[in-house]
Amino acid sequence: MAVSLLAREVSDLCLGKPALRSLSVSATVGDALSSLRRFGDPYLSVWSCDHHCNASRSKVSDVNECRCIGKVCMVDVICFLCEEDNLKNPGSALQEPVSVILPKVPGLVRHLEQNASLVEAIDLILEGAQNLVIPIHSPFSRKKLTHKPSSNSTLHDNRVQYCWLTQEDIIRYLLNCIDGKLIGEISPYVLNSCNESVAAAIATLSTGDFMAYIDCGDPPEDLIRLVKERLEERNLGEALELLEEESEISASSSDEEFGLGRSGRLGRRSSRVVRNTDAIVCFPWSSLVAVMIQALSHRVSNVWVVEEDGTLVGIVTFAGMMKVFRERLKSMM
């Protein structure tokens, strides 16, 4: 397995990943809020290039000048609007440049080439990166070249698309590389707890992605988008309508549970904030593989370590798991 991992490139982890929706650094906080609510992505990447530039400028610019400089999420917008001055004039606050809500911690987002090794990716994560931005090749890139760039474009310099890898992506990939280990099941018992829209996921996703899709609560946003894209590619319009209808019903149900009704301001985003607040725990004698499965199943980036009486003794994080893999690989190089 060690030899196999050493030979892996990050492009292996990018297969099927959707292209990043992004904002130009010239966008406003209001633009970021609008995109987050419209597309439902947990994060938006912010780029140094201007997606509103015209085609002639785009041809002259160097692709290396177009860099992801950070990421923003709804939490960043909410915390910004909570500031006293912004509460007094929220309309003016929303016109501020998106750069004011970018996290000030350097190195959270790092660029990496497609042919970089998996080991290089792990090293960047251990240095503090949360997201790795990777260029991808899309079979639809030429078609999109004819479209006018927009503030949420997936093209940069009007020609290149990117995806990003998270710590969770790498941990899932490492777990899948461990031969002979049971990481879950797809059975009539499991499918009996799903609704009919899961048929679209079965028809379009790999086994590993499908397990992530059904493992807990609401499916990950990137996998929902991937299912929709593949349904469109296969001209399965009615299946796509079924999936979107189910998403709307789930969102409405979540709103009504909190008393917001169908016209609630949280809209469909509310389905993403309904979470089980129970802490995810393991024991000091739990195996690393078991803890990896536990974290991925519950879509958490850390697992608390407790004694049998509930006494807290530590925490296991994705970064800590990768550090163990990295040290083992280093000893074999």
JOTARA-V687921 format. One record per residue. N is the residue number from 0. SS is DSSP state (hx for helix, st for strand, lp for the rest). Layout:
n={N	N}
ss={SS	SS}
This chain:
n={0	1	2	3	4	5	6	7	8	9	10	11	12	13	14	15	16	17	18	19	20	21	22	23	24	25	26	27	28	29	30	31	32	33	34	35	36	37	38	39	40	41	42	43	44	45	46	47	48	49	50	51	52	53	54	55	56	57	58	59	60	61	62	63	64	65	66	67	68	69	70	71	72	73	74	75	76	77	78	79	80	81	82	83	84	85	86	87	88	89	90	91	92	93	94	95	96	97	98	99	100	101	102	103	104	105	106	107	108	109	110	111	112	113	114	115	116	117	118	119	120	121	122	123	124	125	126	127	128	129	130	131	132	133	134	135	136	137	138	139	140	141	142	143	144	145	146	147	148	149	150	151	152	153	154	155	156	157	158	159	160	161	162	163	164	165	166	167	168	169	170	171	172	173	174	175	176	177	178	179	180	181	182	183	184	185	186	187	188	189	190	191	192	193	194	195	196	197	198	199	200	201	202	203	204	205	206	207	208	209	210	211	212	213	214	215	216	217	218	219	220	221	222	223	224	225	226	227	228	229	230	231	232	233	234	235	236	237	238	239	240	241	242	243	244	245	246	247	248	249	250	251	252	253	254	255	256	257	258	259	260	261	262	263	264	265	266	267	268	269	270	271	272	273	274	275	276	277	278	279	280	281	282	283	284	285	286	287	288	289	290	291	292	293	294	295	296	297	298	299	300	301	302	303	304	305	306	307	308	309	310	311	312	313	314	315	316	317	318	319	320	321	322	323	324	325	326	327	328	329	330	331	332}
ss={lp	hx	hx	hx	hx	hx	lp	lp	st	lp	hx	hx	hx	hx	lp	lp	lp	lp	lp	lp	lp	st	st	st	lp	lp	lp	st	hx	hx	hx	hx	hx	hx	hx	hx	hx	hx	hx	lp	lp	lp	lp	st	st	st	st	lp	lp	lp	lp	lp	lp	lp	hx	hx	hx	hx	hx	hx	lp	lp	hx	hx	hx	lp	lp	st	st	st	st	st	lp	hx	hx	hx	hx	hx	hx	hx	hx	lp	lp	hx	hx	hx	hx	hx	lp	hx	hx	hx	hx	lp	lp	lp	st	hx	hx	hx	hx	lp	lp	lp	lp	lp	lp	lp	st	st	st	st	lp	lp	lp	lp	st	hx	hx	hx	hx	hx	hx	hx	hx	hx	lp	lp	lp	lp	st	st	st	st	st	st	lp	lp	lp	lp	hx	hx	hx	hx	lp	lp	lp	lp	lp	lp	lp	lp	lp	lp	st	st	lp	lp	lp	st	st	st	st	st	st	st	hx	hx	hx	hx	hx	hx	hx	hx	hx	hx	lp	lp	lp	lp	lp	lp	lp	lp	lp	lp	lp	hx	hx	hx	hx	lp	lp	lp	lp	lp	lp	hx	hx	hx	hx	hx	hx	hx	lp	lp	hx	hx	hx	hx	hx	hx	hx	hx	lp	lp	lp	lp	lp	lp	hx	hx	hx	hx	hx	hx	hx	hx	hx	hx	hx	hx	hx	lp	lp	lp	hx	hx	hx	hx	hx	hx	hx	hx	hx	hx	hx	hx	hx	hx	hx	hx	hx	hx	hx	hx	hx	lp	lp	lp	lp	lp	lp	lp	lp	lp	hx	hx	hx	hx	hx	hx	hx	lp	lp	lp	lp	lp	lp	lp	st	st	lp	lp	lp	lp	lp	hx	hx	hx	hx	hx	hx	hx	hx	hx	hx	hx	lp	lp	lp	st	st	st	st	st	lp	lp	lp	lp	lp	st	st	st	st	st	st	hx	hx	hx	hx	hx	hx	hx	hx	hx	hx	hx	hx	hx	hx	hx	lp}
